[in-house]
């Protein structure tokens, strides 16, 4: 575990065996916000590597399967702030979620990407640098862009990555 790793509410965070956590990684389960309680959980499988300055936040659940690779500055969250009431500061309006986040086995999340609520990242998929993922990513797929879109997938018949 690197220096300055923060695990807020460690009772809500489960780390598997053989995880490698670089410096300044933050695990931020949200248990309560303005008096409202949340069932926040962050569940990490075995052999997961977190890069420097990654941030994993949950109010429901973020599940990361075995052998997932995180580059630096990756942001994963299952919630965001409400903002609809223009007469109330955003910080006072509460939070909402579109659902849990699930990152399946063997995925690679490249530098600076963002995984937003309600998203599943497929098995052995790749999220390109700086991508913003707002929808599910199928297994064996590469996504890039903002919002992220499929740029290639693995074809098991030809045994190649194809555009």
C-alpha positions as CSV (number, residue, x, y, z in Angstrom):
1,X,0.0,0.0,0.0
2,X,1.4,3.4,-1.0
3,X,1.7,6.5,1.1
4,X,-1.3,8.7,1.8
5,X,-3.9,6.0,0.9
6,X,-7.3,7.0,2.5
7,X,-9.9,4.4,3.3
8,X,-12.9,6.3,4.7
9,X,-15.3,4.2,6.7
10,X,-13.1,1.0,6.4
11,X,-16.0,-1.1,7.6
12,X,-17.6,-0.4,4.2
13,X,-14.5,-1.4,2.1
14,X,-13.5,-5.0,1.4
15,X,-10.1,-5.5,-0.3
16,X,-9.2,-8.9,-1.8
17,X,-5.9,-10.7,-1.6
18,X,-2.8,-9.4,-3.4
19,X,-4.1,-5.9,-4.2
20,X,-1.5,-3.3,-5.0
21,X,-2.6,0.2,-4.0
22,X,-0.4,3.1,-5.2
23,X,0.0,6.4,-3.3
24,X,-2.8,8.9,-2.8
25,X,-5.6,6.4,-3.6
26,X,-8.9,7.3,-1.9
27,X,-11.7,4.8,-1.1
28,X,-14.7,7.0,-0.3
29,X,-17.9,5.2,0.7
30,X,-20.7,7.7,1.5
31,X,-22.5,6.4,4.6
32,X,-24.5,9.6,5.3
33,X,-25.2,12.9,3.7
34,X,-27.4,15.6,5.3
35,X,-29.0,13.1,7.7
36,X,-29.8,10.5,5.0
37,X,-28.0,7.1,5.4
38,X,-26.7,5.0,2.5
39,X,-25.8,1.3,2.3
40,X,-22.4,2.1,0.8
41,X,-20.0,-0.7,-0.1
42,X,-16.8,-0.9,-2.1
43,X,-15.9,-4.6,-2.8
44,X,-12.5,-5.3,-4.4
45,X,-11.5,-8.7,-5.7
46,X,-8.0,-10.3,-5.7
47,X,-5.0,-9.1,-7.6
48,X,-6.4,-5.6,-8.4
49,X,-3.9,-2.8,-9.1
50,X,-4.8,0.8,-8.3
51,X,-2.7,3.6,-9.8
52,X,-1.7,6.8,-8.1
53,X,-4.5,9.2,-7.3
54,X,-7.3,6.9,-8.1
55,X,-10.7,7.6,-6.4
56,X,-13.4,5.1,-5.8
57,X,-16.6,6.4,-4.3
58,X,-20.0,4.8,-3.5
59,X,-23.3,5.4,-1.9
60,X,-24.7,2.0,-3.0
61,X,-22.1,-0.4,-4.3
62,X,-18.9,-0.4,-6.4
63,X,-17.8,-4.0,-7.2
64,X,-14.4,-4.6,-8.7
65,X,-13.7,-8.2,-9.8
66,X,-10.3,-10.0,-9.8
67,X,-7.2,-8.8,-11.7
68,X,-8.5,-5.4,-12.8
69,X,-5.8,-2.8,-13.7
70,X,-6.3,0.9,-12.9
71,X,-3.9,3.5,-14.3
72,X,-3.4,6.7,-12.5
73,X,-6.1,9.3,-11.8
74,X,-9.0,7.0,-12.5
75,X,-12.4,8.0,-11.0
76,X,-15.2,5.5,-10.3
77,X,-18.4,6.6,-8.6
78,X,-22.0,5.3,-8.3
79,X,-23.5,8.7,-7.4
80,X,-23.6,12.4,-8.1
81,X,-25.0,15.6,-6.6
82,X,-28.5,16.9,-7.1
83,X,-28.6,20.4,-8.7
84,X,-32.2,21.0,-9.8
85,X,-33.1,23.5,-7.1
86,X,-31.5,26.8,-8.1
87,X,-32.4,28.4,-4.7
88,X,-30.4,25.8,-2.8
89,X,-26.6,25.3,-2.9
90,X,-25.6,22.1,-4.7
91,X,-23.9,20.9,-1.5
92,X,-27.2,21.0,0.4
93,X,-29.3,19.2,-2.3
94,X,-28.3,15.6,-1.6
95,X,-27.0,12.9,-3.9
96,X,-28.5,10.5,-6.4
97,X,-27.5,7.3,-8.1
98,X,-28.4,5.5,-11.4
99,X,-27.3,2.3,-9.8
100,X,-24.2,0.3,-8.7
101,X,-21.0,0.1,-10.7
102,X,-19.5,-3.3,-11.6
103,X,-16.1,-3.7,-13.1
104,X,-15.6,-7.2,-14.3
105,X,-12.5,-9.5,-14.2
106,X,-9.4,-8.5,-16.1
107,X,-10.6,-5.0,-17.2
108,X,-8.1,-2.2,-17.8
109,X,-9.1,1.4,-16.9
110,X,-6.6,3.7,-18.5
111,X,-5.2,7.1,-17.3
112,X,-7.8,9.7,-16.2
113,X,-11.0,7.8,-17.2
114,X,-14.3,8.3,-15.3
115,X,-16.8,5.5,-14.7
116,X,-20.2,6.9,-13.7
117,X,-23.2,5.4,-11.8
118,X,-25.2,2.5,-13.1
119,X,-22.4,1.2,-15.4
120,X,-20.9,-2.3,-15.8
121,X,-17.5,-2.6,-17.4
122,X,-17.3,-6.0,-19.2
123,X,-14.8,-8.8,-18.7
124,X,-11.3,-8.0,-20.2
125,X,-12.5,-4.7,-21.6
126,X,-10.4,-1.6,-22.0
127,X,-11.5,2.0,-21.1
128,X,-9.2,4.4,-23.0
129,X,-7.4,7.3,-21.3
130,X,-9.7,10.2,-20.4
131,X,-12.9,8.4,-21.5
132,X,-16.1,9.1,-19.6
133,X,-18.2,6.0,-19.4
134,X,-22.0,6.6,-19.0
135,X,-23.3,3.3,-20.4
136,X,-22.4,-0.4,-20.0
137,X,-19.3,-1.7,-21.8
138,X,-19.7,-5.2,-23.2
139,X,-17.1,-8.0,-22.5
140,X,-13.9,-7.9,-24.6
141,X,-14.5,-4.3,-25.9
142,X,-12.4,-1.1,-26.1
143,X,-14.2,2.2,-25.5
144,X,-12.9,5.7,-25.9
145,X,-14.2,9.3,-25.8
146,X,-16.6,11.5,-24.0
147,X,-19.1,10.0,-23.8
148,X,-17.3,6.7,-24.3
149,X,-18.2,4.6,-27.4
150,X,-17.1,1.3,-28.7
151,X,-14.0,1.5,-30.9
152,X,-13.1,-2.2,-31.1
153,X,-14.0,-5.6,-29.9
154,X,-12.3,-9.0,-29.7
155,X,-13.5,-11.4,-32.4
156,X,-13.2,-15.0,-31.0
157,X,-13.5,-16.4,-34.6
158,X,-10.5,-14.6,-36.0
159,X,-8.8,-14.3,-32.6
160,X,-8.1,-10.6,-33.2
161,X,-9.2,-7.2,-31.9
162,X,-11.3,-5.6,-34.7
163,X,-12.6,-2.1,-35.3
